[in-house]
Amino acid sequence: MANEKAIFITGGASGIGQAVAKLFAARGWRVGLADVNRAGLEATAAMLPPGMATTHVMDVRDRDQWREALSAFAATTGGRIDVVFNNAGIAIGGPLAQASDDDIDRIVGINLVGVINGARAAHPFLKATPGSSLVNTASAAAIYGSSGLALYAAVKFGVRGLSEALDAEWAGDEIKVRVVMPSFIDTPLLDSNVSGTNYTARDSVRAAGLEFTPLDEVAEAIWNGIARDRVHVIIGKTARRLAFASRWMPGALRKQMRRGGMR
């Protein structure tokens, strides 16, 4: 058990978390699955080889739950945690002026404060495991903000900044930090309604002309990104186009976003 590598994944009940769990488990890693969705966790665990996963019902906004879940998982792995995948998140679209107080509090609490909580709780476990990594999920929205996705861009830029800072801050502890910036993924988190409307966050993405990236492609890129010496793991056509344009054509990109986004 002590020689088996181990990954702890938040948002493990569906989407990217589920895809990463399947890939890493298939390659011999022990997997800790965390989410607020108990049924989804059990469904993901059933997709993995028997005995390779533990499940942890937790809210990433709760610091005590973070510490308890990581400790419980480490107890099953001989104390090692090679990767903590800070992946839990929600999507909220629509104009900022129409966002409710609850929308703002939830997305900041889950997508940003939850990631900060995870990093702090994970640090001692990662420091004790040679060659470990913290992987944080951001988005193509962390490359350049898009109209209609202001809240989502704000928290994802925060995750990006945190990751870049921790990559330097934790270098002395030999912990690698990666920030995943995929194009949008067609997962259940995009089912949330835009405040005050009858359309969803998925509709906002489509209206902005952004494509969806396959989950398997994201999982494989995360696997490869951990091994490479780059903080940013940029995945998908839209994300790559945004990264190129923000560096080499910022004026043109700004005009494009004012006309309605990447198309």
N, C-alpha and C positions, 0 to 999 in steps of 0.2 A: 504493500500500500504506500509506503513512504517514497517509493521510486516512481509511482504514478503521478504524472502532472495533474494539476487541478485548476479549474476555472470556476469562478463564482459570477453568475449572470443575473442582473436585475432586468425586469421586463421579460422574464423567461417564459411567460405563458403564451406568447404569440410573436409573430413578426420576426424582426431581426434576432431577438434573443433566442427564439425557438430555433431558427436556422443555424445560429452559431452553436447552440447546444448540440444539435444533431451532427454538425461537422466535427466538432472537437471530440465528442463521445465516440464517433466512428473511428477516430484516430487515436483512441486509447486513453483519453483524458477523463478523469472524474469530474462531474459537473454538479455544482450547486445552483439550483434554480430558485429565484426569488421573484415574487410578484404579489400584488394585492388579490389577484384572481386565483383562488384555490383550485377551482375546477380546471382552469387553463394550465396551471402548473402540473396537475395530475395527468392531463392530456399530453403535455410535452414529455413528461417523464416516461410515459408509456411508449413513446416513439424511440427511446434510447435503449441501448443494451441493458439487460437486467443487472441491477446492482451498481450501475454506474452513476446514478443521480440521487441527490437528496433534494427535498423541496422545503421552501421556507416562505411562509406567508408573512409579508412585511410591507410597510409603507416607507418609502425612501425618505420621507420627511421626518421620520422618527429616529433620532440618533440612537436611542437605546435598542430599538429593533435592529438597526444596522449591526451594532456590536454583538448582540445576541446571535444573530443569524450567521455572521462570519465565524464566531467562536464555535457554534454548533457544527458548521461545515468543516472547519479545521480539525475538529475532533474526529472526523471520519476519514481524514486524509493524512494522518500522521503529523499534522501541524503545518503542512505546506499549502500555500495558495500561490500558484504561479501567475495567474491573471485574475484581476477583478475587472469585469466588464460592466461599467456604469452606463446602463442602457435604458432604464425605465424613463418613460416620457409620455406626454400628451401633446396633441396638436390643437391649437386654437387659431382660427383664421378670421379675417374681416378687419375693417378699419379700427384703428386704436380708439378713436373717439366714440365708437359704439360698443367697446368692450365693457363688460360688467366688472365690478370690483372682485367678484368671485372668480371670473376668468383670469384676471391679473394675478390674484393670490395663488390660484391653483397652478398656473403654468410656471410662475416663478418658484413656487414651493417644490414642485415635482422636478421640473427640468433643470433648475439651476441649484437651488439649495439642496435638493436631494443628491445631486452629483457632488457637491462640496461635502455633504455629510458622508457620502460613500468614500471619497478620497481620504478623509481624516480617519475614518474607521478602518480602512484597508491598510493604511500605512504600516502599522506594526507587523501585520501578517506578511505584506510584500517585502518589507525590510528583512524579515527572517528567512525569506525564500530566495536563494541566489538566482539571478537572471530573471526576476519577476517583472511584470508589466501592469500598469493601470491603463485601461482603454476606456475612453469616454465617447459616447455617441453625441455628435453635434449634427450637422446637416449642411447641405449646399447653401442653406439660408445663412450659414455662418461665414460664407465667402463674400456675399453681397446681399444686403437686405432687399426684399421684394415687396412692392405695394400689396397690401392685403394680408401680409404675414409679419407685421411689425413686432408683435409680441413674441412670436416664434423665433424671429431673427434675433431679437434682443437676448433671449435666454441662451440661444445657441452660440451667439458671439461670446457670451459669458463663459460657456463651456470651453470654447476654443481658447480664450485667454487664460483660463485656469489651467488648461492642459499645457500650453506653451510655457507658462510660469513654472508649473510643477516639474516639467521635463528638466529644467535647469536646477530647480530647488532640490530635487530628489536624485540628481546625478551622483552625488556623493554617497548615497545609500544604494547605488547600483540598481535603481528602479527605473525602467523605461516608461515613458508616458506617451500615449498615442491618442490623437483625436480623430474620430471617424467622421468624414463629411460626405455622406452619400447624396446622390440625387434622391428625389422623393420615392418612398417605397409604398406600394398600395397595400397597407396593412390596416387592421382595425382601429389604430389610433387616429386615422383620418376620418373616422365615422362621426366625430363630434360635430355638432351643429355650430355654425358661426353665430355669435350672439345677435339676437334680434332678427334672424333670418330663417328661412326654411331650407338652406343649403349647407353643405358640410365643408370641412377643411379640405377634403378631397376635391370638391368642386373648385375651391380657390386655387389649388395647385394646377388643375387642368386649365382654368381660365388664364393663368399666368403663362401657359404654354410649356409647362415643365413635364418631362417624361418620368415614368416610374421605372425604377431599376429592379431587376429580379433579385429575390432574397438570396438565392444561391450565390450570385455574383458578389453580393455584399459580404456574406460569410467567408467566402474564399479570400476576398481582399483583406478582411480583418486578420485571417490566419497569416497571410503573407506580410501584412503591415507590421505585425508584432516582430517579425524577424529583421525587417529592414531598418536602417538608421535614419528614419524620417518621422517627425512628429505628426505631420498631416497625412492622413490616409484619405485621399480624394477618390470617390467612386462614382462612376456613371457619366454619361455624356453631358448632362446639364451642369453637373459639378465641375467637370473639366473645362467646359466653355466659360463658366463664370470665373474660374480661377485664372484662365488665360486673359479674359477681357478685363478683369479687375486690375491685373498687373500691367497689361500693355495698351489697353484702350479704355481707361476709366471714364473719359468724357462720353464716348459712344455708349458705354454700358449705362451710364446715368440717364442718357436720353432714352435708351431702350426701356429701362425700368419705368420711366415716366409715361411711356406709351402703353405700358401694360405688362412688362416682363419679358423674359427670354422666350423666343418662339423658333 
